[in-house]
Amino acid sequence: MATQKQIQTSSVSNEKVTIQDLRPWHTTKLRLEQLVQILRRSLCLVVALNLLLKLTEIIQHK
């Protein structure tokens, strides 16, 4: 979250303080989206490895 000093500095320099500057969660949201992407890739890897294991079992039974 933006500190009081950052807000005062922005006001003194005539810069606008955006809503995003005051939101502590906007960076967390990016991290959450990255985590979801990693989890999806991990799930795909698990499914692929499971398929490979099943194919190996089928080949060994022949």
CHARMM-style PDB file with segment names, atoms N, HN, CA, C and O in Angstrom:
ATOM      1  N   MET     1       0.848  -1.177   0.000  1.00  0.00      PROA
ATOM      2  CA  MET     1       0.000   0.000   0.000  1.00  0.00      PROA
ATOM      3  C   MET     1       0.893   1.239   0.000  1.00  0.00      PROA
ATOM      4  O   MET     1       1.949   1.247   0.633  1.00  0.00      PROA
ATOM      5  N   ALA     2       0.475   2.268  -0.699  1.00  0.00      PROA
ATOM      6  HN  ALA     2      -0.382   2.262  -1.213  1.00  0.00      PROA
ATOM      7  CA  ALA     2       1.268   3.493  -0.761  1.00  0.00      PROA
ATOM      8  C   ALA     2       1.338   4.131   0.620  1.00  0.00      PROA
ATOM      9  O   ALA     2       0.350   4.195   1.352  1.00  0.00      PROA
ATOM     10  N   THR     3       2.510   4.590   0.943  1.00  0.00      PROA
ATOM     11  HN  THR     3       3.312   4.539   0.349  1.00  0.00      PROA
ATOM     12  CA  THR     3       2.668   5.242   2.248  1.00  0.00      PROA
ATOM     13  C   THR     3       2.235   6.697   2.145  1.00  0.00      PROA
ATOM     14  O   THR     3       2.089   7.239   1.050  1.00  0.00      PROA
ATOM     15  N   GLN     4       2.034   7.315   3.295  1.00  0.00      PROA
ATOM     16  HN  GLN     4       2.153   6.874   4.184  1.00  0.00      PROA
ATOM     17  CA  GLN     4       1.639   8.727   3.325  1.00  0.00      PROA
ATOM     18  C   GLN     4       2.710   9.574   2.656  1.00  0.00      PROA
ATOM     19  O   GLN     4       2.390  10.541   1.965  1.00  0.00      PROA
ATOM     20  N   LYS     5       3.982   9.222   2.854  1.00  0.00      PROA
ATOM     21  HN  LYS     5       4.241   8.437   3.416  1.00  0.00      PROA
ATOM     22  CA  LYS     5       5.076   9.990   2.258  1.00  0.00      PROA
ATOM     23  C   LYS     5       5.006   9.928   0.732  1.00  0.00      PROA
ATOM     24  O   LYS     5       5.213  10.940   0.063  1.00  0.00      PROA
ATOM     25  N   GLN     6       4.714   8.738   0.175  1.00  0.00      PROA
ATOM     26  HN  GLN     6       4.546   7.916   0.719  1.00  0.00      PROA
ATOM     27  CA  GLN     6       4.606   8.606  -1.274  1.00  0.00      PROA
ATOM     28  C   GLN     6       3.456   9.453  -1.817  1.00  0.00      PROA
ATOM     29  O   GLN     6       3.579  10.087  -2.865  1.00  0.00      PROA
ATOM     30  N   ILE     7       2.343   9.455  -1.095  1.00  0.00      PROA
ATOM     31  HN  ILE     7       2.243   8.940  -0.244  1.00  0.00      PROA
ATOM     32  CA  ILE     7       1.191  10.248  -1.537  1.00  0.00      PROA
ATOM     33  C   ILE     7       1.521  11.733  -1.492  1.00  0.00      PROA
ATOM     34  O   ILE     7       1.181  12.471  -2.417  1.00  0.00      PROA
ATOM     35  N   GLN     8       2.182  12.181  -0.422  1.00  0.00      PROA
ATOM     36  HN  GLN     8       2.459  11.582   0.330  1.00  0.00      PROA
ATOM     37  CA  GLN     8       2.561  13.591  -0.314  1.00  0.00      PROA
ATOM     38  C   GLN     8       3.548  13.962  -1.412  1.00  0.00      PROA
ATOM     39  O   GLN     8       3.434  15.031  -2.010  1.00  0.00      PROA
ATOM     40  N   THR     9       4.510  13.094  -1.682  1.00  0.00      PROA
ATOM     41  HN  THR     9       4.602  12.225  -1.196  1.00  0.00      PROA
ATOM     42  CA  THR     9       5.493  13.366  -2.735  1.00  0.00      PROA
ATOM     43  C   THR     9       4.799  13.504  -4.077  1.00  0.00      PROA
ATOM     44  O   THR     9       5.117  14.400  -4.859  1.00  0.00      PROA
ATOM     45  N   SER    10       3.844  12.611  -4.345  1.00  0.00      PROA
ATOM     46  HN  SER    10       3.586  11.883  -3.709  1.00  0.00      PROA
ATOM     47  CA  SER    10       3.113  12.678  -5.603  1.00  0.00      PROA
ATOM     48  C   SER    10       2.297  13.958  -5.691  1.00  0.00      PROA
ATOM     49  O   SER    10       2.214  14.571  -6.755  1.00  0.00      PROA
ATOM     50  N   SER    11       1.697  14.364  -4.584  1.00  0.00      PROA
ATOM     51  HN  SER    11       1.765  13.866  -3.719  1.00  0.00      PROA
ATOM     52  CA  SER    11       0.883  15.579  -4.579  1.00  0.00      PROA
ATOM     53  C   SER    11       1.747  16.812  -4.796  1.00  0.00      PROA
ATOM     54  O   SER    11       1.357  17.731  -5.516  1.00  0.00      PROA
ATOM     55  N   VAL    12       2.916  16.831  -4.175  1.00  0.00      PROA
ATOM     56  HN  VAL    12       3.232  16.085  -3.590  1.00  0.00      PROA
ATOM     57  CA  VAL    12       3.809  17.985  -4.302  1.00  0.00      PROA
ATOM     58  C   VAL    12       4.294  18.123  -5.740  1.00  0.00      PROA
ATOM     59  O   VAL    12       4.412  19.236  -6.252  1.00  0.00      PROA
ATOM     60  N   SER    13       4.576  17.002  -6.392  1.00  0.00      PROA
ATOM     61  HN  SER    13       4.480  16.097  -5.977  1.00  0.00      PROA
ATOM     62  CA  SER    13       5.103  17.071  -7.756  1.00  0.00      PROA
ATOM     63  C   SER    13       3.988  17.137  -8.800  1.00  0.00      PROA
ATOM     64  O   SER    13       4.244  16.990  -9.995  1.00  0.00      PROA
ATOM     65  N   ASN    14       2.752  17.358  -8.346  1.00  0.00      PROA
ATOM     66  HN  ASN    14       2.545  17.478  -7.376  1.00  0.00      PROA
ATOM     67  CA  ASN    14       1.587  17.481  -9.223  1.00  0.00      PROA
ATOM     68  C   ASN    14       1.308  16.215 -10.034  1.00  0.00      PROA
ATOM     69  O   ASN    14       0.712  16.289 -11.108  1.00  0.00      PROA
ATOM     70  N   GLU    15       1.729  15.066  -9.536  1.00  0.00      PROA
ATOM     71  HN  GLU    15       2.214  15.005  -8.663  1.00  0.00      PROA
ATOM     72  CA  GLU    15       1.409  13.799 -10.191  1.00  0.00      PROA
ATOM     73  C   GLU    15       0.139  13.254  -9.564  1.00  0.00      PROA
ATOM     74  O   GLU    15      -0.117  13.444  -8.375  1.00  0.00      PROA
ATOM     75  N   LYS    16      -0.646  12.580 -10.377  1.00  0.00      PROA
ATOM     76  HN  LYS    16      -0.438  12.426 -11.343  1.00  0.00      PROA
ATOM     77  CA  LYS    16      -1.870  11.982  -9.846  1.00  0.00      PROA
ATOM     78  C   LYS    16      -1.527  10.668  -9.145  1.00  0.00      PROA
ATOM     79  O   LYS    16      -0.693   9.896  -9.620  1.00  0.00      PROA
ATOM     80  N   VAL    17      -2.172  10.431  -8.026  1.00  0.00      PROA
ATOM     81  HN  VAL    17      -2.849  11.058  -7.641  1.00  0.00      PROA
ATOM     82  CA  VAL    17      -2.048   9.143  -7.344  1.00  0.00      PROA
ATOM     83  C   VAL    17      -3.177   8.277  -7.873  1.00  0.00      PROA
ATOM     84  O   VAL    17      -4.350   8.572  -7.648  1.00  0.00      PROA
ATOM     85  N   THR    18      -2.827   7.220  -8.567  1.00  0.00      PROA
ATOM     86  HN  THR    18      -1.874   6.981  -8.749  1.00  0.00      PROA
ATOM     87  CA  THR    18      -3.861   6.366  -9.149  1.00  0.00      PROA
ATOM     88  C   THR    18      -4.406   5.411  -8.099  1.00  0.00      PROA
ATOM     89  O   THR    18      -3.799   5.184  -7.052  1.00  0.00      PROA
ATOM     90  N   ILE    19      -5.566   4.864  -8.413  1.00  0.00      PROA
ATOM     91  HN  ILE    19      -6.059   5.049  -9.263  1.00  0.00      PROA
ATOM     92  CA  ILE    19      -6.179   3.877  -7.516  1.00  0.00      PROA
ATOM     93  C   ILE    19      -5.237   2.684  -7.347  1.00  0.00      PROA
ATOM     94  O   ILE    19      -5.136   2.110  -6.263  1.00  0.00      PROA
ATOM     95  N   GLN    20      -4.553   2.321  -8.427  1.00  0.00      PROA
ATOM     96  HN  GLN    20      -4.635   2.788  -9.308  1.00  0.00      PROA
ATOM     97  CA  GLN    20      -3.652   1.166  -8.370  1.00  0.00      PROA
ATOM     98  C   GLN    20      -2.523   1.388  -7.362  1.00  0.00      PROA
ATOM     99  O   GLN    20      -2.056   0.439  -6.733  1.00  0.00      PROA
ATOM    100  N   ASP    21      -2.087   2.635  -7.209  1.00  0.00      PROA
ATOM    101  HN  ASP    21      -2.467   3.406  -7.720  1.00  0.00      PROA
ATOM    102  CA  ASP    21      -1.040   2.932  -6.227  1.00  0.00      PROA
ATOM    103  C   ASP    21      -1.509   2.640  -4.808  1.00  0.00      PROA
ATOM    104  O   ASP    21      -0.695   2.363  -3.928  1.00  0.00      PROA
ATOM    105  N   LEU    22      -2.802   2.701  -4.588  1.00  0.00      PROA
ATOM    106  HN  LEU    22      -3.463   2.927  -5.303  1.00  0.00      PROA
ATOM    107  CA  LEU    22      -3.341   2.520  -3.244  1.00  0.00      PROA
ATOM    108  C   LEU    22      -3.791   1.083  -2.979  1.00  0.00      PROA
ATOM    109  O   LEU    22      -4.180   0.756  -1.858  1.00  0.00      PROA
ATOM    110  N   ARG    23      -3.742   0.231  -3.987  1.00  0.00      PROA
ATOM    111  HN  ARG    23      -3.426   0.497  -4.898  1.00  0.00      PROA
ATOM    112  CA  ARG    23      -4.206  -1.145  -3.824  1.00  0.00      PROA
ATOM    113  C   ARG    23      -3.046  -2.083  -3.542  1.00  0.00      PROA
ATOM    114  O   ARG    23      -2.165  -2.242  -4.387  1.00  0.00      PROA
ATOM    115  N   PRO    24      -3.028  -2.701  -2.385  1.00  0.00      PROA
ATOM    116  CA  PRO    24      -1.943  -3.643  -2.111  1.00  0.00      PROA
ATOM    117  C   PRO    24      -2.110  -4.958  -2.852  1.00  0.00      PROA
ATOM    118  O   PRO    24      -1.146  -5.713  -2.980  1.00  0.00      PROA
ATOM    119  N   TRP    25      -3.322  -5.256  -3.349  1.00  0.00      PROA
ATOM    120  HN  TRP    25      -4.105  -4.643  -3.245  1.00  0.00      PROA
ATOM    121  CA  TRP    25      -3.569  -6.569  -3.928  1.00  0.00      PROA
ATOM    122  C   TRP    25      -3.244  -6.658  -5.409  1.00  0.00      PROA
ATOM    123  O   TRP    25      -3.252  -7.759  -5.958  1.00  0.00      PROA
ATOM    124  N   HSD    26      -2.958  -5.548  -6.079  1.00  0.00      PROA
ATOM    125  HN  HSD    26      -2.951  -4.653  -5.632  1.00  0.00      PROA
ATOM    126  CA  HSD    26      -2.762  -5.655  -7.523  1.00  0.00      PROA
ATOM    127  C   HSD    26      -1.520  -6.472  -7.870  1.00  0.00      PROA
ATOM    128  O   HSD    26      -1.491  -7.132  -8.908  1.00  0.00      PROA
ATOM    129  N   THR    27      -0.505  -6.439  -7.028  1.00  0.00      PROA
ATOM    130  HN  THR    27      -0.529  -5.903  -6.184  1.00  0.00      PROA
ATOM    131  CA  THR    27       0.664  -7.289  -7.284  1.00  0.00      PROA
ATOM    132  C   THR    27       0.373  -8.723  -6.873  1.00  0.00      PROA
ATOM    133  O   THR    27       0.864  -9.663  -7.499  1.00  0.00      PROA
ATOM    134  N   THR    28      -0.417  -8.895  -5.832  1.00  0.00      PROA
ATOM    135  HN  THR    28      -0.815  -8.132  -5.324  1.00  0.00      PROA
ATOM    136  CA  THR    28      -0.796 -10.240  -5.398  1.00  0.00      PROA
ATOM    137  C   THR    28      -1.605 -10.926  -6.484  1.00  0.00      PROA
ATOM    138  O   THR    28      -1.465 -12.131  -6.694  1.00  0.00      PROA
ATOM    139  N   LYS    29      -2.441 -10.179  -7.169  1.00  0.00      PROA
ATOM    140  HN  LYS    29      -2.554  -9.200  -6.998  1.00  0.00      PROA
ATOM    141  CA  LYS    29      -3.264 -10.750  -8.237  1.00  0.00      PROA
ATOM    142  C   LYS    29      -2.374 -11.326  -9.333  1.00  0.00      PROA
ATOM    143  O   LYS    29      -2.643 -12.409  -9.851  1.00  0.00      PROA
ATOM    144  N   LEU    30      -1.318 -10.605  -9.685  1.00  0.00      PROA
ATOM    145  HN  LEU    30      -1.099  -9.724  -9.264  1.00  0.00      PROA
ATOM    146  CA  LEU    30      -0.398 -11.118 -10.694  1.00  0.00      PROA
ATOM    147  C   LEU    30       0.249 -12.407 -10.217  1.00  0.00      PROA
ATOM    148  O   LEU    30       0.385 -13.362 -10.983  1.00  0.00      PROA
ATOM    149  N   ARG    31       0.642 -12.433  -8.967  1.00  0.00      PROA
ATOM    150  HN  ARG    31       0.532 -11.657  -8.346  1.00  0.00      PROA
ATOM    151  CA  ARG    31       1.256 -13.642  -8.429  1.00  0.00      PROA
ATOM    152  C   ARG    31       0.268 -14.800  -8.442  1.00  0.00      PROA
ATOM    153  O   ARG    31       0.648 -15.941  -8.705  1.00  0.00      PROA
ATOM    154  N   LEU    32      -0.998 -14.511  -8.161  1.00  0.00      PROA
ATOM    155  HN  LEU    32      -1.307 -13.584  -7.947  1.00  0.00      PROA
ATOM    156  CA  LEU    32      -2.024 -15.550  -8.159  1.00  0.00      PROA
ATOM    157  C   LEU    32      -2.225 -16.104  -9.563  1.00  0.00      PROA
ATOM    158  O   LEU    32      -2.353 -17.316  -9.740  1.00  0.00      PROA
ATOM    159  N   GLU    33      -2.253 -15.232 -10.554  1.00  0.00      PROA
ATOM    160  HN  GLU    33      -2.149 -14.248 -10.411  1.00  0.00      PROA
ATOM    161  CA  GLU    33      -2.405 -15.682 -11.938  1.00  0.00      PROA
ATOM    162  C   GLU    33      -1.216 -16.533 -12.362  1.00  0.00      PROA
ATOM    163  O   GLU    33      -1.382 -17.529 -13.066  1.00  0.00      PROA
ATOM    164  N   GLN    34      -0.008 -16.142 -11.932  1.00  0.00      PROA
ATOM    165  HN  GLN    34       0.127 -15.333 -11.360  1.00  0.00      PROA
ATOM    166  CA  GLN    34       1.173 -16.940 -12.242  1.00  0.00      PROA
ATOM    167  C   GLN    34       1.095 -18.299 -11.563  1.00  0.00      PROA
ATOM    168  O   GLN    34       1.479 -19.310 -12.152  1.00  0.00      PROA
ATOM    169  N   LEU    35       0.605 -18.334 -10.335  1.00  0.00      PROA
ATOM    170  HN  LEU    35       0.293 -17.513  -9.856  1.00  0.00      PROA
ATOM    171  CA  LEU    35       0.461 -19.591  -9.606  1.00  0.00      PROA
ATOM    172  C   LEU    35      -0.530 -20.510 -10.309  1.00  0.00      PROA
ATOM    173  O   LEU    35      -0.286 -21.710 -10.433  1.00  0.00      PROA
ATOM    174  N   VAL    36      -1.640 -19.954 -10.768  1.00  0.00      PROA
ATOM    175  HN  VAL    36      -1.838 -18.979 -10.668  1.00  0.00      PROA
ATOM    176  CA  VAL    36      -2.635 -20.745 -11.491  1.00  0.00      PROA
ATOM    177  C   VAL    36      -2.018 -21.331 -12.755  1.00  0.00      PROA
ATOM    178  O   VAL    36      -2.258 -22.493 -13.083  1.00  0.00      PROA
ATOM    179  N   GLN    37      -1.222 -20.531 -13.466  1.00  0.00      PROA
ATOM    180  HN  GLN    37      -1.027 -19.587 -13.199  1.00  0.00      PROA
ATOM    181  CA  GLN    37      -0.573 -21.009 -14.686  1.00  0.00      PROA
ATOM    182  C   GLN    37       0.398 -22.149 -14.370  1.00  0.00      PROA
ATOM    183  O   GLN    37       0.445 -23.143 -15.094  1.00  0.00      PROA
ATOM    184  N   ILE    38       1.160 -22.010 -13.306  1.00  0.00      PROA
ATOM    185  HN  ILE    38       1.121 -21.202 -12.717  1.00  0.00      PROA
ATOM    186  CA  ILE    38       2.095 -23.062 -12.906  1.00  0.00      PROA
ATOM    187  C   ILE    38       1.337 -24.331 -12.528  1.00  0.00      PROA
ATOM    188  O   ILE    38       1.748 -25.433 -12.891  1.00  0.00      PROA
ATOM    189  N   LEU    39       0.234 -24.178 -11.799  1.00  0.00      PROA
ATOM    190  HN  LEU    39      -0.099 -23.283 -11.504  1.00  0.00      PROA
ATOM    191  CA  LEU    39      -0.567 -25.342 -11.406  1.00  0.00      PROA
ATOM    192  C   LEU    39      -1.154 -26.048 -12.623  1.00  0.00      PROA
ATOM    193  O   LEU    39      -1.196 -27.277 -12.663  1.00  0.00      PROA
ATOM    194  N   ARG    40      -1.604 -25.290 -13.607  1.00  0.00      PROA
ATOM    195  HN  ARG    40      -1.569 -24.291 -13.575  1.00  0.00      PROA
ATOM    196  CA  ARG    40      -2.138 -25.903 -14.833  1.00  0.00      PROA
ATOM    197  C   ARG    40      -1.055 -26.692 -15.559  1.00  0.00      PROA
ATOM    198  O   ARG    40      -1.291 -27.812 -16.013  1.00  0.00      PROA
ATOM    199  N   ARG    41       0.132 -26.103 -15.666  1.00  0.00      PROA
ATOM    200  HN  ARG    41       0.324 -25.194 -15.298  1.00  0.00      PROA
ATOM    201  CA  ARG    41       1.234 -26.806 -16.334  1.00  0.00      PROA
ATOM    202  C   ARG    41       1.629 -28.057 -15.569  1.00  0.00      PROA
ATOM    203  O   ARG    41       1.928 -29.091 -16.165  1.00  0.00      PROA
ATOM    204  N   SER    42       1.630 -27.958 -14.242  1.00  0.00      PROA
ATOM    205  HN  SER    42       1.387 -27.118 -13.757  1.00  0.00      PROA
ATOM    206  CA  SER    42       1.968 -29.113 -13.412  1.00  0.00      PROA
ATOM    207  C   SER    42       0.943 -30.222 -13.601  1.00  0.00      PROA
ATOM    208  O   SER    42       1.296 -31.398 -13.687  1.00  0.00      PROA
ATOM    209  N   LEU    43      -0.326 -29.840 -13.665  1.00  0.00      PROA
ATOM    210  HN  LEU    43      -0.613 -28.885 -13.596  1.00  0.00      PROA
ATOM    211  CA  LEU    43      -1.379 -30.827 -13.867  1.00  0.00      PROA
ATOM    212  C   LEU    43      -1.218 -31.512 -15.227  1.00  0.00      PROA
ATOM    213  O   LEU    43      -1.388 -32.726 -15.334  1.00  0.00      PROA
ATOM    214  N   CYS    44      -0.896 -30.746 -16.249  1.00  0.00      PROA
ATOM    215  HN  CYS    44      -0.757 -29.759 -16.162  1.00  0.00      PROA
ATOM    216  CA  CYS    44      -0.661 -31.322 -17.578  1.00  0.00      PROA
ATOM    217  C   CYS    44       0.506 -32.300 -17.537  1.00  0.00      PROA
ATOM    218  O   CYS    44       0.454 -33.359 -18.162  1.00  0.00      PROA
ATOM    219  N   LEU    45       1.545 -31.952 -16.811  1.00  0.00      PROA
ATOM    220  HN  LEU    45       1.587 -31.092 -16.303  1.00  0.00      PROA
ATOM    221  CA  LEU    45       2.702 -32.836 -16.686  1.00  0.00      PROA
ATOM    222  C   LEU    45       2.319 -34.132 -15.975  1.00  0.00      PROA
ATOM    223  O   LEU    45       2.726 -35.214 -16.396  1.00  0.00      PROA
ATOM    224  N   VAL    46       1.545 -34.026 -14.908  1.00  0.00      PROA
ATOM    225  HN  VAL    46       1.215 -33.147 -14.566  1.00  0.00      PROA
ATOM    226  CA  VAL    46       1.101 -35.216 -14.170  1.00  0.00      PROA
ATOM    227  C   VAL    46       0.255 -36.113 -15.072  1.00  0.00      PROA
ATOM    228  O   VAL    46       0.426 -37.332 -15.070  1.00  0.00      PROA
ATOM    229  N   VAL    47      -0.645 -35.524 -15.832  1.00  0.00      PROA
ATOM    230  HN  VAL    47      -0.784 -34.534 -15.833  1.00  0.00      PROA
ATOM    231  CA  VAL    47      -1.492 -36.300 -16.744  1.00  0.00      PROA
ATOM    232  C   VAL    47      -0.632 -36.988 -17.799  1.00  0.00      PROA
ATOM    233  O   VAL    47      -0.846 -38.161 -18.105  1.00  0.00      PROA
ATOM    234  N   ALA    48       0.338 -36.266 -18.356  1.00  0.00      PROA
ATOM    235  HN  ALA    48       0.511 -35.313 -18.107  1.00  0.00      PROA
ATOM    236  CA  ALA    48       1.216 -36.845 -19.375  1.00  0.00      PROA
ATOM    237  C   ALA    48       2.044 -37.993 -18.800  1.00  0.00      PROA
ATOM    238  O   ALA    48       2.195 -39.028 -19.448  1.00  0.00      PROA
ATOM    239  N   LEU    49       2.575 -37.823 -17.603  1.00  0.00      PROA
ATOM    240  HN  LEU    49       2.452 -36.982 -17.076  1.00  0.00      PROA
ATOM    241  CA  LEU    49       3.360 -38.888 -16.975  1.00  0.00      PROA
ATOM    242  C   LEU    49       2.487 -40.096 -16.657  1.00  0.00      PROA
ATOM    243  O   LEU    49       2.927 -41.236 -16.804  1.00  0.00      PROA
ATOM    244  N   ASN    50       1.268 -39.856 -16.225  1.00  0.00      PROA
ATOM    245  HN  ASN    50       0.910 -38.930 -16.105  1.00  0.00      PROA
ATOM    246  CA  ASN    50       0.336 -40.950 -15.947  1.00  0.00      PROA
ATOM    247  C   ASN    50       0.022 -41.726 -17.222  1.00  0.00      PROA
ATOM    248  O   ASN    50      -0.028 -42.956 -17.210  1.00  0.00      PROA
ATOM    249  N   LEU    51      -0.186 -41.013 -18.309  1.00  0.00      PROA
ATOM    250  HN  LEU    51      -0.145 -40.014 -18.319  1.00  0.00      PROA
ATOM    251  CA  LEU    51      -0.444 -41.654 -19.597  1.00  0.00      PROA
ATOM    252  C   LEU    51       0.752 -42.491 -20.034  1.00  0.00      PROA
ATOM    253  O   LEU    51       0.595 -43.611 -20.519  1.00  0.00      PROA
ATOM    254  N   LEU    52       1.941 -41.938 -19.859  1.00  0.00      PROA
ATOM    255  HN  LEU    52       2.068 -41.028 -19.465  1.00  0.00      PROA
ATOM    256  CA  LEU    52       3.166 -42.656 -20.219  1.00  0.00      PROA
ATOM    257  C   LEU    52       3.307 -43.925 -19.386  1.00  0.00      PROA
ATOM    258  O   LEU    52       3.708 -44.967 -19.905  1.00  0.00      PROA
ATOM    259  N   LEU    53       2.984 -43.844 -18.117  1.00  0.00      PROA
ATOM    260  HN  LEU    53       2.658 -42.997 -17.696  1.00  0.00      PROA
ATOM    261  CA  LEU    53       3.039 -45.004 -17.232  1.00  0.00      PROA
ATOM    262  C   LEU    53       2.049 -46.073 -17.684  1.00  0.00      PROA
ATOM    263  O   LEU    53       2.386 -47.257 -17.720  1.00  0.00      PROA
ATOM    264  N   LYS    54       0.843 -45.665 -18.026  1.00  0.00      PROA
ATOM    265  HN  LYS    54       0.570 -44.703 -17.997  1.00  0.00      PROA
ATOM    266  CA  LYS    54      -0.172 -46.620 -18.494  1.00  0.00      PROA
ATOM    267  C   LYS    54       0.263 -47.272 -19.802  1.00  0.00      PROA
ATOM    268  O   LYS    54       0.095 -48.478 -19.979  1.00  0.00      PROA
ATOM    269  N   LEU    55       0.818 -46.485 -20.718  1.00  0.00      PROA
ATOM    270  HN  LEU    55       0.955 -45.504 -20.574  1.00  0.00      PROA
ATOM    271  CA  LEU    55       1.300 -47.045 -21.984  1.00  0.00      PROA
ATOM    272  C   LEU    55       2.422 -48.044 -21.746  1.00  0.00      PROA
ATOM    273  O   LEU    55       2.484 -49.083 -22.404  1.00  0.00      PROA
ATOM    274  N   THR    56       3.304 -47.734 -20.814  1.00  0.00      PROA
ATOM    275  HN  THR    56       3.254 -46.890 -20.280  1.00  0.00      PROA
ATOM    276  CA  THR    56       4.401 -48.644 -20.473  1.00  0.00      PROA
ATOM    277  C   THR    56       3.846 -49.955 -19.926  1.00  0.00      PROA
ATOM    278  O   THR    56       4.339 -51.027 -20.277  1.00  0.00      PROA
ATOM    279  N   GLU    57       2.835 -49.883 -19.076  1.00  0.00      PROA
ATOM    280  HN  GLU    57       2.435 -49.012 -18.791  1.00  0.00      PROA
ATOM    281  CA  GLU    57       2.206 -51.093 -18.532  1.00  0.00      PROA
ATOM    282  C   GLU    57       1.566 -51.921 -19.637  1.00  0.00      PROA
ATOM    283  O   GLU    57       1.673 -53.148 -19.637  1.00  0.00      PROA
ATOM    284  N   ILE    58       0.898 -51.254 -20.581  1.00  0.00      PROA
ATOM    285  HN  ILE    58       0.810 -50.258 -20.580  1.00  0.00      PROA
ATOM    286  CA  ILE    58       0.250 -51.962 -21.694  1.00  0.00      PROA
ATOM    287  C   ILE    58       1.295 -52.671 -22.547  1.00  0.00      PROA
ATOM    288  O   ILE    58       1.104 -53.822 -22.938  1.00  0.00      PROA
ATOM    289  N   ILE    59       2.390 -51.991 -22.832  1.00  0.00      PROA
ATOM    290  HN  ILE    59       2.546 -51.056 -22.515  1.00  0.00      PROA
ATOM    291  CA  ILE    59       3.450 -52.577 -23.661  1.00  0.00      PROA
ATOM    292  C   ILE    59       4.075 -53.775 -22.955  1.00  0.00      PROA
ATOM    293  O   ILE    59       4.373 -54.780 -23.602  1.00  0.00      PROA
ATOM    294  N   GLN    60       4.277 -53.692 -21.654  1.00  0.00      PROA
ATOM    295  HN  GLN    60       4.036 -52.876 -21.129  1.00  0.00      PROA
ATOM    296  CA  GLN    60       4.898 -54.787 -20.903  1.00  0.00      PROA
ATOM    297  C   GLN    60       3.993 -56.010 -20.841  1.00  0.00      PROA
ATOM    298  O   GLN    60       4.493 -57.132 -20.761  1.00  0.00      PROA
ATOM    299  N   HSD    61       2.683 -55.828 -20.875  1.00  0.00      PROA
ATOM    300  HN  HSD    61       2.276 -54.917 -20.940  1.00  0.00      PROA
ATOM    301  CA  HSD    61       1.754 -56.956 -20.798  1.00  0.00      PROA
ATOM    302  C   HSD    61       1.639 -57.701 -22.121  1.00  0.00      PROA
ATOM    303  O   HSD    61       1.124 -58.818 -22.144  1.00  0.00      PROA
ATOM    304  N   LYS    62       2.097 -57.126 -23.206  1.00  0.00      PROA
ATOM    305  HN  LYS    62       2.516 -56.218 -23.187  1.00  0.00      PROA
ATOM    306  CA  LYS    62       2.000 -57.790 -24.521  1.00  0.00      PROA
ATOM    307  C   LYS    62       3.005 -58.905 -24.652  1.00  0.00      PROA
ATOM    308  OT1 LYS    62       3.062 -59.565 -25.689  1.00  0.00      PROA
TER     309      LYS     62
END
